[in-house]
Amino acid sequence: MTTYTILIILSGLVIFSYLFDLVASKTKIPSVLLLLLLGIGLRFLVDYLQVQTFDFLSILPTLGTVGLILIVFEGSLELKYDSNKNRVIRTAFFSAFIILIATAAVITLIIYQITHKDLYTCIANAIPFSVISSAIAIPSAGALNNTDKEFVIYESSFSDILGIIIFNFAITNHSLTTSAFIGLGLSTFLIILLSAIACVVLLYIMGRLVHHIKFFLIISILVLVYAIGQSYHLSSLVLILSTGLFLNNADTIQNAWFRGVFIYKNLTADLSQLYQLSAESAFILRTFFFVIFGFTMNIHELNDQVVLANGIIILATIYVVRYLLLKVLKQGTAMPILYIAPRGLISILLYFSLPEQLKIAEVGTSFLFLVVLGSSIVMTLGITLSKKKTEEVTA
């Protein structure tokens, strides 16, 4: 395959992804779903033409990690804080936490019944299926009203963060001991402290940089700190979310010393450019990640009736648990937020982060693909039906 052929393919994928985003804005079909199907189609084409390719799975975790960072950062840069939002944030946090724990518990029992593996292994495998993917949920929330949109951004981001914390805790501690919880408390304190320092340092750097290359440096520092934190099993996504929130709300801090040192004339314009760069970079990485994930799937494994049946049971569990708990935790109607519980980028990353000795053959990549695909389809149908119902009521 020549250099020019590769360039044609890469640029073609970006163009298709842009068209998919346009289609998504009109039809409410998530562009991620279309990208997965594109990847599957490309796999059939490559197999038919007998073109030799390399192992794309080797680059998938890296693409996904950087994409996740940029998507959460982009979402947090959209959020403006005021005291009136405390209730939304608190509800979103408890919703993310309680639904995550309850879903993981039920899916653990299902995996145990399927595989009869030990409970610890089942828990580790259940967590990736229990986390809402902010990479899919945040872009899909654009069709909602502002209150629901903010709830989805906070809930999916908290779900990602809590999912990573619980996953790291599970794979590093084989039993629940006092020392394990002390370690969890220390790591949480460290990442909060690191986040506070990073927020202030990055804002200071932004105000002092005079070089015309500024924003990729900021993003690179964020990725660097995230990678260092994750290598020590710290939940560095907290840092990404808090940095975006802090930068976008720094101008509301009225302390005279703070404003004199950190707030500068072009802050609003710089934040606008940083958001634009983050959004476009996230778009590129999301495109390649989901196309590659679709490409690497063995679609023929979905012919297995056992895989299909178990996948449907997992999907049903996700939405039944979510519906029951949203009725308790969230005031007002649970629609259409009920349907916005996609599994995607974060689920895939956590699954590939499982140590080899914890992976279960019956809960493989085809099983994961089915849940990712199914949850995206449910979200699409749910948002579409909810919108039609709303239009009928207002008509």
LINSULTA-V732916 format. One record per helix or strand of 3 or more residues. SS is the DSSP state (A for helix, B for strand). FROM is the first residue (numbers start at 1). LEN is the number of residues. If there is no record, write none. Layout:
# LINSULTA-V732916
SS&FROM&LEN  SS&FROM&LEN
This chain:
# LINSULTA-V732916
A&3&25  A&31&19  A&57&20  A&83&33  A&119&12  A&134&10  A&146&27  A&178&31  A&215&17  A&237&16  A&256&7  A&267&30  A&299&5  A&305&25  A&337&3  A&345&9  A&356&3  A&361&3  A&365&30
